[in-house]
Amino acid sequence: MNRLIEFFLTQRIFVVLVIFALVAGGWMAFQKTPIDAFPDVSPVQVKMIFKAPGMTPTEVEQRVIAPLEQELLGIPKETLLRSLAKYAIADITLNFAEGTDIYWARQLVAERLNGVNLPNGVTGGMAPLSTPLSDIFMFTIDGNTLNNMEKRDLLDWVIRPALRSVPGVADVNALGGNVRVFAVKPDFNKLSTFKISLARLINAVETHNQNDGAGRVNQGEEVLLVRTLGNLTNINDIENIIVDNSGDRPIYVKDLAKVEVDSLYRNGAVTQNGEEAVQGLVMALKGANARDVVSGIEARLADIQRALPQGISLHVFYNRKDLISQAIDTVSGVLTEAVILVVLVLFIFLGNLRAALTVALILPLAALLTFILMKQFGLSANLMSLGGLAIAIGMLVDAAVVVVENIVTHQEKDRAGLPKLHIIYRAVQEVSIPVISGILIIMTVFLPLLTLEGLEGKLFVPVALTIIFALGSALLLSLTIIPTLASFMLGKPSHKEPWLIEKLLQLYRPVLVWSLANSKKVISIALLGLMFAGFIYTQVGKTFIPQMDEGYIVMQIEKLPAISLKETVNMDKQVQKYLLKNIPEIGRIVARVGSDELGLDPMGLNDTDSFLVLKPKEEWRMATKEELIGEIRTGLENHFPGVNFAFTQPIQMRVDEMLTGA
């Protein structure tokens, strides 16, 4: 250590270059570090969704889930297999041991799926490579110039493909509206008259919807490709399909059925401000930088918006970037305030502005080195990890304060006129061992947190690592960079104790003398204080996960289990109209009921998740969100008896679902 200190003091130009490199590297690491508002607490998970049209939950369990579970059991490193059977949907989740490569796990699952024989008509497979916390961007398609079927066409064929090509996007879920289909509605009287079975009609439609190749034809010096066109593109094509030509004249589909444009059977819907709507939900790829992904989505949506039909616009009602910016601003504000307070306190107690500024430089330098270490160890920047950095702020200056204060003391006591660098070397060498020991003891306190596993580990290990990285960085810089900076910044010693220190010493001396003379009383007072602190601890509220204000309210509505889609949509509309009329703090409401298009969140028709987009707090009548929720709950329970209302937040809802296995 002494040689390291000597090297940095004698190579001061090199130190300046190191500082510039540290600043550049730290800033680049911060820009490239994945940033999100909340840490990814989801396990290594592979989710599978299978759609079985027309099957009841019992049939789905017996004919789809049972053979899949038999094949998927026993995969290496598999820790949990969970399945959920609902009408026409099978939802299977596989969890793997922590540290398992997700792509390796998905490859093993894909190999097992190849060996499963499922009933005809069952489709599906592995869900997109996302996590329960991947819902980062939501929007609706607004405007009166298109109906909900046309809006859904726009989402499915224009917007969704464009957004899926954005780097970091796992998939785009299309919700609400009506999916356009050609509906063939048979007339059973005509089927009976012509003696045509329903199966034969279905087979005729299916087999005539394809193009076929017919080889090649030589024409002079050219070769032409020959193919037969049979893809169905409009109602007329379907109507003119020949079902039977064994009689006097061909029997066409139009002779047996009515063909029209209709919508696919719906298992869910989206409502907005009391009307049905179409919604897009963008999911981020697991491990992607949420801030960069959202920036890419915003840029792509701006391009899409310019090409939309007149009168149609995309309205964003949930943007994770807002919460990320808020979280970063909060932590940045805390760090800025901490730096200012540290400089003021150091100036007051050291009585030397140059010394205070020298010590304060440890804060940004240690933070930048911490970001480099976070990037190398794969930690993301979020409220928990950045909160660990904020916690460590007060401790980061400990080593630098001791080093700089001892340098100042040695300068004041120097009577031999020794060279400045020699004085600094002796001062740093004198306190290096105590400083290292003190910081290592503090770092040791956080080591037990590194042994946590599961959800607890995902939450608190990044906090502990960030604090350890920050303290280690501060220790290294305090013994290398800070002495060199002190040689540039510190001037001549004043040989005078700061005024505040003199006053504090005058107060402290009699207290110390009395304490030494009354040791039993001092110990008794300390024990009483410890007992009182223990009592206060038992009265303090406790929670597993710190709750943050996400800026949104998610209202979960539970109705009677047997309710129809039409009735549940009507009730959602009534609830929204009531809230918009009676709660002025709510600016917009977007609700989803039933299953989504990808089947990632298969809710029942009696379950609704409503996003309440709030106006700025300056326009609120009450002071807190809790008061607002209380007023909403009271009003809804009085006007909609028999309906259960629960309130949460977007990220909090997903975390609760992971904890409960919902």
N, C-alpha and C positions, 0 to 999 in steps of 0.2 A: 504493500500500500504506500509506503514511504517513497519508493521509486516512482510509482504512478503520480503521486503528488508533485514530486520533483520534476518529472517529465512535463507535466502540463504547465508548471510555472516557468520552465525554461523555454517552452515552445509556444509562446503566446500568440504568434501569428497563426500557428496551426489550430489553436483553440478557437480563434475567431472564425476560421474556416469551418471548424466542427459545429460552431453555433449556427452558422448560415445553413449548413447541411442538415442540422437537426430541425431548424425551422421549416425548410423546404420539405424534408422527408415527413415531418409530423403533419404538415398541412396536406400533403398528398395522401398520407395514410387516413386522415380524417375524411377526406373526400371519397376515398374508395371503401371505407369501412361501411358495411351494411347498416343502415339507419332505419329504425322503426320506433314507434311510440312505446311498444311493449315487447318484452323478450318473447321469443318463440318457445313456448313451454310445451308444445305438442311432442308426443313420442315419435320414434321412427315408425311410421305408419303407412300401410298400403290399404287403400279403400277400393272396394269393388261394388259396382252398381249393375244390377241386371233388371231388365224390364220384361215382364211376363203378362202381356195384354190379356185381360179377361180372367186372370187367376185370382181366387180369393186368398187371403193371408194363409189359410191352412194349406191350400194347394201350393202356394209359393214355398212354404216351409218344407213340404214333403217332396215336391218335384224339382225344386231349384236349389234351395239352401242345403238340404240333406246331402245330395251328391257332391256339392261343392265343398262342404265342410269335411267330408270323408277324404277328399283329395288334398285339401289344404292343411290338414293336421300333420304335424311332424316335420314341418319345414325348419331347417337349421336356424337357431337363434330366435325362433318364434316364441313370444311370451304370452300372447293373448289372441284368442279368436272370438269375435263377437258378431252376431248376426241379428238382423231385424227384418221381419216379414210384414209387409203391408199389402194392401190391395194393388196388384200388378207390379210390385216393386220388391226386390230383394237387395238388402243393404248388408254387406259383409265387410268387417274391419279386422285387419291383422296388425298387431303391434309386435315390434322386434326389439331386441336388447339394445340398450343405449350404445351408441358408437357404431352400429351396423350401417354399412353403406346403403343408402336408400335405393340406388340404382341396382346394386347386387340383389337386394331384397325383392325389388320389382321383377327382376329377371327370373328369380326362382319361382315367384308366384305365376308369372306368365307361362313357365314350363309346366307347372301343375295344371293350369287352366286348360292347356292343350289336351289333357287327358280326360276331360269331363265331357260326357254326352248329356246335353240338355234337351228338353222338349222343343219341338218345332215352334218357331215364333218367338222364342226367348232370345233376347239380344242384350249386349252389354259387355262389360269387362272392367279393367282397372280405371279408376277415376283419375283426373288430372293430377300431376305431381304438385300438389298444394298442401296446405295445412288448414286446420279449423280457423286460424287467424288470418287467412289469406284474402279475405274479402276486403279489398282496399279502395274500391271505387264503384259507385253506383250512380246511375242516371236514368231518367225517363225521357221518352220521346213525346214532346208536347206539340200541339197544333191541331186545328180543326179541319185542315184541308185533306187529311187522310183518316180513314177509319182504323179501328184497332187491328183488323186483319192486314191492312196495307202497312201499318206501322210495324207489325210483326214481320212482314216480308222484308221491310227495310232493315230491321235489326238482324234478321237471319242471314240475308244475302249480301248486305253492304257493310253494315257497321261491325258485326261480329267478326267476319274474316279480316277486316282491316285492323281491328284491335288485337286479334290473336297473333299478328305478326310483330307486335311491339316487343322488344327484348324484355324478358323477365315476366311476361304474362303467361300464366299456365293455361287459362281458358276464359271464355266469356259466357256466362250463363244468361240465357234468354228467358224472361219471365213475363207472364201475362199475355193479353191479346189472344188472337185466334190464329192457329196454324192452318194455312190454306191447304186444302186437299180436294181432289176430285172424288165425289161421292157417287157410287153406283147403288141406287136404291131399287132392289128388285120388286116387281109386281108378281106376287105368288100366284095370283089367278092366271096370269099370262104364262108363268112357268109351267103350271099344271096343264094349260091348254096345249102348249107346244111340247109337253112331256120332256122338259129340260130340268135337270136337277140343279140345285143351288151350287153344289160343288163343281159342276161342269161350267156354270157361268163364271165362278171365281177363277177356275183354271184357265178359261179362255182369256180373261182380262190379264192374268199374270203372265201367261206365255206369249202374249202379243206385245208386251212392253219391252222390247229389246231390239238392238241392231245386230245383224249378223254379217260376217265376212263371206265373200263368194270367190275368193282367189284373185287372180290377175288375168288381164287380157292384153295380148300384144297387138298394138296398132301402129304399124309402120316401125319406126325406130323407137317408139315409146312403149312403156308398160303402164297400163291403167289399173288401179285398184277398183275392185267391184265389191259393193256391199249393199245389203238390203236395209232400208230404214224402217224401223218398227217402233221406235220410241214414241210414247203417247205424249203429245204436247198440248192438246186442247180437248174440249168436250166432244167436238165432232169426230176426232180420232177414236175416242172410246166408243161412241155410239155406233160407229161403223165396223166394229170388230165382229167378225163372223163367229158365231157360237156353234152353228150346225148348218151343214150344206148337203145333207143327205136327201132332202125332199125336193119338191118342185122348185123351190127358191131358197136362197140362203136366209138363215135366221140371224139377225143382228142383235147386238146388245140393246139397241134402242127399241127393239120389239119386245124386250123382256123387262127392261128396267128404265128408270129415270136417272139421267146423269146430270149432275149439277156441281157447282163450286160450293163447298161447305167447309166447316172447320173440324179439326181433329178433336176427339173427345178430350175434355179438359179435366185434369186432376188438381188444378190450382188456378189462382187468379191474382192480379195486382190491382189495387185501387189507390187513387191519388186524389186527395181533397174532395172525396165524395163521388168520384167517377172512376170507371175502369180505365186502366192505363197499361202501357208496355214498358218494361224495365230491363235494363242491362246491368249485369253484375260482373265486374272484372276481378279475377283472382290472380294473385301474384304467385310466381314460381317459388317453391320452397328454397329458402336461403337467398332470395333476390333482395337487392337494395330497394326497399319500398319507396323511398324518396325518388330515386332515379326512375323506377317503373312508373310512378304516377306522373312524373314530368314527361315521360314518353307518351303516356296515355293522353295527357292534356294536349300535347303537340299534335298527335294523330287526330284527336277529336276536333281540333281547330280546322284541320284540313277537311275532315268529313263534313263539318258544319257548312263550309262554303259550297259543297256539292249537293246539299239536301234540297228537296223540293221547297218551293216558296211557301212560307207559312209554317214550316216545320223546324223545330229547334230541339237541341239536346239540353236538358236541365239536370245539372249535377246536384244531387242532394246529400251525397256522402263522399268525402274525399279524405283518405287517411293522411294525406300530406298536411292538411290543416292541423291535425293532432300532432304530427311529427314536428312541424314548425313550432307549435305551441310548447311541446316538450323541450325542444332544443333551446327555445327562447327562455324558458323557465330556468333551465340549468345554466345557460349562459349568463342570465341575470344574476343568479346566485354566485357564480364564479366571479363575475365582475365586482359585485358587492364585496365578496370575500377579499379580493385583491386590494380594493380600496381600504377596507377595514384593517387588513394586515399592514399595509403601508403606514396608515395613521398610527396604529398601535406601536409599530416598530419605531416610528419617528419619535413618538412620545417617550418611549422607554429607553431607546438608544440615544436620543437627543442628537442624532446625526442623520440628516436627510440622505446623504450619499450612502451611508451604511444601510438605511432602510430600503432605498431603491435597489441596492445590490442584493439584499436578501429577497426582495419582492420578485426579482427576475427569476428566481427558482420556480415560481408558480407557472408562468407560461411555458418555460422550458421543460419542466417535469410533465406538464399536461401533454405537450407535443410528443415527448418520448413515450408517454403512456399510450397515446394513440397508435404509435408505431408498434408497440408490443401487442396491443389489442388486435391490430390487423394481422400480425404474424400468428397469433394464437386463435384466430377465427372468432373473436368476440364481436358482437354487434353493438352499435351505440344506441342505447335506449334509456328510458327513465331509470331503470335499475342500475345499469352499468355506469351511466353518467352521474347518477345519484351517488354511487360509490366514490367517484372522483370528487364530487362536492363534499362528501363526508371527510375525505382525506385532506381537503384544502388546509385546514388548520394545522394538520400534522406535517404537511410538506415543508413548512418553514422551520421546523424544529432544529434539524441538523444545520441548516444555513445560518440560523440565528446564533447557535453556539459557535460556529466557525467564525463568522464575521465579528461577533462580540469579542471573541478571544484575540482576533487579529487587531481590533481597535485597542484592546487592553495592552497587548504587547507593544504596540506603537507608542502608547502613552508612557509605558515604563522604560522604553529604550532611552538610555543615557549615553550609550557608546557610539551612537550614530551609525548603526549597522545598516547595510543595504536593505532596501524595502522588501525585495523578494526573499532575502534571508529571514527577515522578521516574519513574513507571512508563512514561510515554510515551517519555521519553528512553532508558530501558533497553531497551524493546521495539524502538524504532527502530534502536538501535545494532546489535542482533543479527539483525534481520529478514532482511537479505540473506544472511548466512552460513547462517541456519537454512533459508531457502528453497532455497538452493543444495545444502545437505547432503541434505535430504529428496528433492529432485528427482533427485539422483545415485542414491540408493537406489532410487527408483521406476524409474529408467531400467534398472536391472539386470534387472527383471522384464519389460520390454517385449518382448524376443525370444520369450518364451513365448506372447505373443499371436499370433505368426505360425504357431503349430502348427495343423495341420488334422487332420481325420478323428478317429479314436479318441483319439489323443494330445491333440488340441486340446480335445475334450470333457472330458478328465480334468484338464488342467493350465491351460487358459485361465481357468476359474472361479477357480482358486487365485491366479493372477497378478492377475486383476481385483480379487478381494477384497482382496489385499494393497495394490494401488495405491489402491483406494477408501479403505481404512483409513488409509494414510499421508497421502493427500490430505486426508482429513477431519481427521486429527490436526494437520496443518500449518495448515489454515484455523482450527481452533478454538484452536490455540496462540497465534496472532497476533491473535485477536479476543475470544474468550470468556474464555480463561485470564487475560489481563491484567485484565479487569474483575473476575473472581472474586478475583484477587490483591488488588485494591483493597479488597475486603470482608474477606478472610480473613487477610491478613498483618498482623502487629502491629508493634511497635517492634523494630528490629534489635538484635541482641545485641552486635555489634562484637567478637565472639570466634569464632575458628576452631574448628570441632568437634574434639573430642579425637582421634577416629580419623583425621581428615584430617591433623592435626599429626604423628601417628605415621607415617602413610604418607609424608608429605613428608620426614620424617627418614630413612626408608629409601630413598626414591627419589632424593634428591639425590646421594649417593655413587655409586649405580648409573648415573645420568645422566652424572656427571663421568667415570667409568671408560669408559663407552661412547663418549663423544666423544673420549677419549684413545686408544682402541683400536678405531677404526672398522673396520679390516680384519678383526679377530677377530669383531666383531659381525656383519659381513656374511657371513663364513664360517659362523658358527653358524646364521645365518638360512637360508643355502643348504642346509646339511646337514639342517636341520629340514624344508625344503621337499622335499628328496629323500626323506627318511624318510616324510613324509606321502604322497608319490606312491606309494611302495612299499606302504604300508598300504592305500591306495585300491585297488590291484590285488588285495588279499586279501579285500576286503569283498564279501559276496554281493550279487547284483543281481537285481532283478525288475522287470517292466514295471508291474504294478499292485500297490499295497500290499494285502496280505491282511489282512482284518479277521475277527475271530471273530464269526460270525453267530449263534452259539448253537445251531446245528443241524448235523447231519451228513447229507449225501445220499450214499447208497451206490448206485452204479451196478453192476448185475449183467448180465453178458453170457453167454448160453448158446449152445448149438448153433443155427445158423441155421434148421434144419428143425424145430425143436421146435413142438409144438402148443400152443394156448392152455391146454388142460386141464393138460398136463404142466408148462408154465411156471408156472401158478398154484399147482400142488401144490408145486413146488420153492420158490417164494416163501414159501409157508406154512411149509415145513420150515426155511428160513433164519430166518424170524422167530421161530419157536418155539425154535430153538437159541439165538439171541441173547438173547431174554427170559429164558431159563433160565440162561445162562452169563455174561451181561454185566449185572450189576445196575445199572450207570450208565444203562442205556436204560430209559426209562419207557413208551415207546409207539413203534410202528412202523407207518407207513402207506406202502404201495407201490403204484405204478401200472405196468402192463405194457401194451404195445401202443399203439394210437392212441386219442386222446381224442375226445370227442363232436364238438367243433368242427373237429377235424383240424388244430389249430394246432401240434401237436407229434407228428407221425406216426412213432412208434417202431415197430420190428419186434416180433413176438411173443417174440423172444429177448432183448429189452432191458427191464430193469426199473429204475425210479428209486424208491429207498426213502428216506423221510424218517425219520431216527432222532431222536426227540424225547428229549432228555437230561434227566436229573434235575438238581437244583441241585448245584453243584460241591462243596458241603459234604458231599454223600453219596458222592463219588467215592473210589475207592481210590488212584487215581494223581493226579499233579499237573497234567498237561497233556492237551490233546485229542489231541496227536500220540501219546502213550503209549496212550491209549484206542483210537485207530484202529489202532495196531500190534497190540494184543491182539485186536481184532475181526478184522483181516485174517488173522492167524496161525491163529486158531480156525476161520474159515470155509474157508481154503485146505486145512486138514487134513481137514475133514469133508465138503467138497464139491469133490473133485478134478475138473478139467476145466472149472470155472466161473471166469470172470474177475471180480474185484471191484475197483472203483475208488472213491475217496472224494473228495468235494468238498463244497461248501456251496450253498445255493439260488441266491444272486445270483452267486457265483463260477461256478457251472455255466452260467448263462445268458450271462455275459460270455465264458467260454471258447468257447461255441457260436458267438457272434458273431465271435470272432477266427478260428475255424477254418472258419466257414461251414457248420457242421453244422445 
